[in-house]
Amino acid sequence: MQLKKRYLSLDVFRGLDIALMIIVNSPGKYSTTFSPLLHAQWHGFTLTDLVFPTFLFIVGNSMSFSMRKYETVSDRIFLTKVLKRTLIIFLLGFLMYWFPFFENGELKSLSETRIFGVLQRIALCYFFASIVLRFWKIKGAIIFSIIALFSYQLILIAFGDLTLSGNAVLKLDTWLIGANHMYHGDGIAFDPEGLLSTLPAIVNVIAGYLVGLFLQKSGQNYKTIAKMTMLGGLLIVIALSWDLFFPINKKLWTSSFVILTIGLDLIILSVLVYLLDIFKKTKWTYFFEVFGKNPLFIYLLSELLIISLYQIKFKGNWTYDWIAENIFISWLGDYIGSFGFALSIMLFCWLVGYFMDRNKIYIKI
């Protein structure tokens, strides 16, 4: 644990990502949200599209430290621990979509509860990345990543097209769990965290693990960040070239999207290592460290807060919409007001995280 504390850059990286994730997920009004805070509608890329793959990358960073504890334990103990953590995170995600559990005084039906989602993808990617790294080691993990990315492209081409309504991700989920258990935010039943598109997402976790391991072995120095920056730039070039044949698409989690996000994460992390671990410019970091110390709890808190505000009506409107419209948008205007509301949700979650940190409360699974 002492080794991990020296890497302030990783804690701040995690905190930055959680803060952005909350802002992106809680706009006052989607129709008046600044475009960089919106996902690409289909093919293409925005700043917001980087948030979730970065979280997976950071999961991998953390695993490069935590998996050291299991190097000497038996496979049985290792698998039990990994499976337990996977099931807890997956179940938390499922319960979050089922929340508030009761409707009209009766237990809410599970017939239309979403099965896959953000936490569920994190759980599955963590599980498979852990298995690959434990039993296939680093070389095997790299080979797996290459095969996964190319295989995924072939599967999408062979069993569908790259449209919203005709892709293989949708077809598999429809057959496996049915349309009622899928996300409907794009106008049809299609889950951007579907089972099939989890395959390439595993590579984001593996990449984060390899980068975390590289940082530990190479140290925080100029040579390290130079290598990371050059590799990041190379991956971005590869992704943009691949985009000509296999479009960058967050909702399908295409292979070009994976390579692009890993490349960007490498460059961002290089900048943070330079500023925080080498140059020691740390006066501004505590705000983001608060998020980074309880990331899963704070993310869950933000989602449950948003869901709760959509469960209570005030003056004929959902409380979420009333607060956004009457307190923020009416005073600050459409775009600034919408952004201000998102900031207020994020700051509320920060205050809870600050209270937890001051009282040394850290929730880990």
N, C-alpha and C positions, 0 to 999 in steps of 0.2 A: 504493500500500500504506500510506502514511503516513495517508491519510484514513481508511482502514478501522480502523487502530489506535486512533483517537480514539473510536470507537464501542464502548466497553467493553460497553455494554448488549447489543449484538448477539452478542458472544462469550459473554457470560454466559447469554443467552437460549438459545443453541445448546447450551451445556454443561448447563444445567438440563434441557433436553429429552432429551439423551442419557442423563443420570443416571436420569431417570424411566423412559425406555424400557428400560433395563437392569433396573431394579427390577420393572417390570411384566412383563417377559419371563422372570423367573427366580424365581418364588415357590417356597418350599419345598414347599407343597402347595396346589393350586388350591382344594380344598374348604374350606380354612381361610385363605383370603386375604381381607383387608379389602375390603369391597365397593367403595370408591372406586378400588381398584387392579384391578378387573375391568372388562372391556368390557361394554357393554349387550348382553344376549342377542340382541336384534333391534332393534325400534324403541326409541328412548330415547337417553339420553346420560349418560356418567359422565366423571369427570376423566381416566380412562385413554384415553377415546376422543379426547381432544384431542392426545395425544402425537404420533401419526404425522402428522396434518395440520399440526401445528406444525413438524415437521421439514421438510415440503415448503415451508411458508411461509418458513422460514429459508434453504432452498435458494434461494428467490427473492430474499431479502435479499442473500445472497452474490453472486448474479448481477448485482445492481444495481451492484456494484463491479467484478466481473471482466469483464463485457461491455464495459466502457469500453476495455479493451485491444484489442478487435476492431473498434472503430468505423471505423478507417482501413484495415483489411486487406480483401482481396478476399473476395467471397462464397465462393469456393472454399476459401480458407484457413480461413475461419470454419466452414464446414460440415464440413471435415475434422476440425477440432479438436472440434467438438460431437459428431460421430458417433463419434470415437475414445473420448471420455469416456463417451458413452452405452453403447457396446459393452462397455467395461471394467467399468462398474458393473453392467450387466445380467449379464455373465458371472460376476462375483464372487457375485452373488445366486444364480445357477443352480448354481455350484460349491459354494456353501454348503449347498444342499439335497442335493447329490450326496454331499458329505462323509460318511464318511471314504473314499470311493472304492472301498474293497475290503470284501468280505464273504465270510467262510469261505475266505479265501485266494485268492479270485478277484475280478476287476474287477466292481464293483457295477453291476448293470443300470440302464440309463437309462429302462427301460420304465415306471417308476413315479415318476420324479423330478419334483418340482414345477417347473413352468416359470415361472409368475408368482409374485411375492412382494414383500416390502418393498423390497429394493434394485432389483428389476426395475421397480417402479412409480416409484421415484425417478428411475431412468434414463430411462424413457419420458416422465415429466412434464418433466424437465429438457430433453429433446430437443425436444419439441413447444413448450414455453414459449419456448425459445431461438429456434426458427424463427419463431414468431408475433411475438415482440418485435423480432427482427432485420428482418423484411420487412414487417410490418404496423404497426410502431411502437406508441406508447402508445395512441393512439386506436383503432387496429385491434385491439389486445390487449383493450381494454375491451369493444369490440363482440363480439369472439370469446367472451369470458367470459360475456357475457349470453346469447348464442346457445347456447353449450355447456350452460349450466345449464338453460335452458328446453327445449332439444332433448332433453337427457338424461331429463328428466321425461316428455316425450311418448313417447320410445322405451320406457321402462319400462312405461308404461301401455298402449302399443299392442301390445307383443310379449310381454306376460306380466302377472304381478301383483306385489305387493310381499311375497310370502311367500318363505321360504327355499327351497322346492322348486320354485317356479313363476316365478321372476324372469328377466328377459331377460339379466342378467349370466351366470347359470348356463347358460342355453340357448346363448349364443354360445360360451362357453368349452368346453362339452361338444362342440359341433359342431367347434370349431377345434382343440382340443388333446386332447380326450377326458378322461374322468373320472379315469383313472389318473394324470394329470399335474396334478391339482388338489388343493387343501387338503381334508382330511377331518376336521378338528377339530370341526366342528359336527354330526357324525353322518352327513352325506352329502357327496358330492363337490360342494363349493362354494368358490370362491376369493374371499375378501374383497378381494384385490388383482387381481381379474379384469380382462380387457382393456377391456371396455365401461365399467366404473366408473372407469377411468383418465381418461376424458374430463373429468368434473367436477373430478377431482383436479388437473388441469393449472391450474385456476383458482386453487388455493391457492398454487401457485408464482408465477403472474402477480401475484397480490395481494401476495405478499411482495416481489417485485421493485418494484412501484409504491410500496409503503410505504418500502422502502429508498431509492428515488430521492427520495421526498418528504422523508425525513430529511436527506439530503445537501443538498438545495436549500433547505430551510426552516431547517435548523440545530437545535441542541439547546436549545430555549427553551420557555417556558410556553405560548406561542401554538401551537407545534407539537404538544405533547402534549395540549393542549386539543382541537385539531382531531381528533387521532387517537382520543382518548377518546370524543368525541361521535359520530364515525363508527362506532366500534366498538359503542357503545350502540345506534345506529340499526340496524346490521346484525343485532344480536342480536334486536331487536324484530321486524325483518323475518323472521328465521329462525323465531322462535317463532310468528309469524302464518302463515308458509308451512307450518309443521309441522302445522297443522290440516287441510291439504289434501294435503301431500306429506311424510310423517313424517321426522323426523330419524333417520337410520340410518347408522351408521358402516360396517357391512359392505356395504351397497349404495352407500355414499358419495353419498347423496342430495343434491340441490341445496340443500335447507334445512340439511343438515349442513355443507356447504361454507361457506355464509353465516354460520352460527353460529360455526364455528371461526375464520374470519377475524376476526369481530367480537371474540371472546375474545382472539385473538392481538394485535390492535390495543391492547386495554386492558392486557394483560400487558406488552407492549413499552413502552407509555406509562409504566407504573409503573417499569420498569427504566431508561428514559431519565431519568426524574425523579430516581431514587435514585442512579444511577451517573454519568450524564453532566452533570446539573445540580447535584444536591445533593452529589455526590462522596463518597457512602457506599460506599467500595470495599474496606474491610478484609476483608470476608467473601467476596470474589469469586474469589480464586485457585483455590479448590477446583473451581469450575465452569469456570473458564478452561481448566484442564487438559483437561477433556472437549472443550471447544470448539476446541482447537488441533489435535486429531487425531480428529475425530468419526467419520469413516467407518471408520478402523482400529479404534478402540475399540469401535464397535458390532459389527464383524465378530469381534473378539476375544471379546466377550461371548457371541455366538451360537455360535462354535466351541467355546468352553469348555463351554457347556451341552450341546451335541451330544456332545462328548467324554465328559463325565461320564455320559451315557446310553449310551455304548458299552462301558464297562468295568464289570464286575460285582465286587462286594465283599461277601463273606459272604452270597451268594445273592441280593443285591439290586443294582440299578443304583447306581453310586457316588453319583449325584445324589441319589437317594431316601434312601440310607443316611446320607449326611452331613446332609441336611435333618432326618431323623427322629431320629438318634441324637446329633447334636451341638447342634442348635438346638431342635427341637420338644420333645424329651424334657426339656430344661433350662428352656426359656422358655415352654412351652405352645404350643398349636396356632397361634393367630393371631400372637402376638408372635414365636414361633419361625419361622414361615413368612416373616414380614417380615424377621426377622434374617438368615435365609439369603439372601434377595434382596439385602439390604444388603451382605452379605459378598461376593457376586459383583460388585456395583457397586464396592465398595472395592478389590477385587483389580484390577479393570480400571483404576481410578483410579491405583493404584500403578504400573501399567505406563505409563499416560499421564504420570504425574509423572516417571518415569525418562526417558521420551522427551523431555519438555519440558526437563528439567535438562541433557540432552545435545543440545539443539537439533535433535531429530529430528522432522520434520514431514512426514507422508506425504500428498501431494496428487496428484490425478489430472488 
